């Protein structure tokens, strides 16, 4: 019985080491961590802990966005998540363009679109924060 458990443990340890050493895992793990950070930066914890953030009824009217600084709704969570994700994609695109060895039309387009994504994300985040204040 003990030998079977040891054999099972060795097979499990071998399969976990294969997964961790895979190239896809090394590129996918930082992206997954970045996505989790973006979700938490968008305000997920506040939306989970506050039960009244999904849709709030004021005088019989359902409101998704509330112009009050202390409250955040799930609608604002998705808007901020989108802006942060656009900024992450813009940064990744900029890094990919910088790794190219020759300046070609593709690299120029990558720089232009990364700048556009970063600009839209920056303006959107600033305007969203100003709307809350």
C-alpha positions in Angstrom: 0.0 0.0 0.0 2.8 2.4 0.9 4.6 1.6 -2.3 1.5 2.5 -4.4 1.2 5.8 -2.6 4.9 6.5 -3.2 4.5 5.6 -6.9 1.4 7.8 -7.2 3.2 10.7 -5.5 6.2 10.3 -7.9 3.9 10.3 -11.0 2.1 13.4 -9.7 5.4 15.2 -9.0 6.7 14.3 -12.5 3.6 15.6 -14.2 3.6 18.8 -12.2 7.3 19.4 -13.1 6.5 18.8 -16.8 3.7 21.4 -16.6 5.8 24.0 -14.8 8.8 23.5 -17.2 6.6 23.9 -20.3 7.1 27.0 -22.4 3.4 27.8 -22.5 3.2 27.8 -18.7 6.1 30.3 -18.5 4.4 32.7 -20.9 0.9 32.1 -19.7 1.5 32.5 -15.9 2.7 36.2 -16.1 -0.3 37.0 -18.3 -2.7 35.3 -15.8 -1.1 37.1 -12.9 -1.4 40.4 -14.8 -5.1 39.7 -15.5 -5.8 39.0 -11.8 -4.0 42.2 -10.8 -6.1 44.2 -13.3 -9.3 42.6 -12.0 -8.5 43.5 -8.4 -7.3 47.0 -9.4 -10.7 47.6 -11.1 -12.5 47.2 -7.8 -13.6 43.5 -7.6 -13.1 43.2 -3.9 -15.4 46.2 -3.3 -18.0 44.8 -5.5 -17.8 41.4 -3.8 -18.0 42.8 -0.3 -20.7 45.4 -0.9 -24.0 43.7 -1.7 -25.7 46.8 -3.2 -23.3 47.5 -6.1 -24.8 45.6 -9.0 -28.0 47.7 -9.6 -29.2 50.3 -7.2 -32.8 51.6 -7.1 -33.2 55.3 -6.4 -36.8 56.5 -6.4 -37.9 53.5 -8.3 -35.3 54.0 -11.1 -32.6 51.4 -11.5 -29.1 53.0 -11.7 -25.9 51.2 -12.7 -23.6 54.2 -12.3 -23.8 56.4 -9.2 -22.2 59.8 -9.1 -20.9 59.3 -5.6 -17.3 58.8 -4.7 -17.8 56.3 -1.9 -19.7 53.8 -4.0 -18.6 51.8 -7.0 -21.0 49.7 -9.0 -20.3 46.6 -11.1 -20.7 48.7 -14.2 -17.8 50.9 -13.2 -15.8 47.7 -12.5 -16.2 46.6 -16.1 -15.4 50.0 -17.5 -12.2 50.3 -15.4 -11.3 46.7 -16.2 -11.6 47.5 -19.9 -9.3 50.5 -19.6 -6.7 48.7 -17.6 -6.8 45.8 -20.1 -6.4 48.2 -23.0 -3.3 49.7 -21.3 -1.8 46.2 -20.7 -2.3 45.2 -24.3 -0.8 48.5 -25.4 2.3 47.9 -23.3 2.6 44.3 -24.5 2.3 45.5 -28.1 5.0 48.2 -27.5 7.4 45.6 -26.0 6.8 43.2 -29.0 7.5 46.0 -31.4 10.7 46.9 -29.6 12.0 43.3 -29.8 11.8 43.3 -33.6 15.2 43.6 -35.3 14.2 45.5 -38.4 12.0 48.5 -38.8 9.2 47.4 -41.2 5.6 48.4 -41.8 4.5 45.8 -39.3 6.6 47.4 -36.5 5.4 50.9 -37.4 1.8 49.7 -37.1 2.5 48.1 -33.8 4.0 51.3 -32.4 1.0 53.3 -33.7 -1.6 51.0 -32.3 0.2 50.6 -28.9 0.3 54.4 -28.7 -3.4 54.7 -29.5 -4.3 52.0 -27.0 -2.3 53.6 -24.2 -3.7 57.1 -25.0 -7.3 55.9 -25.0 -6.7 54.0 -21.7 -5.0 56.9 -20.1 -7.7 59.4 -21.1 -10.5 57.0 -20.1 -9.0 56.3 -16.7 -8.4 60.0 -16.0 -12.0 60.9 -17.1 -13.5 58.1 -15.1 -11.6 59.2 -11.9 -12.6 62.8 -12.5 -16.3 61.8 -12.9 -16.1 60.1 -9.5 -14.7 63.2 -7.9 
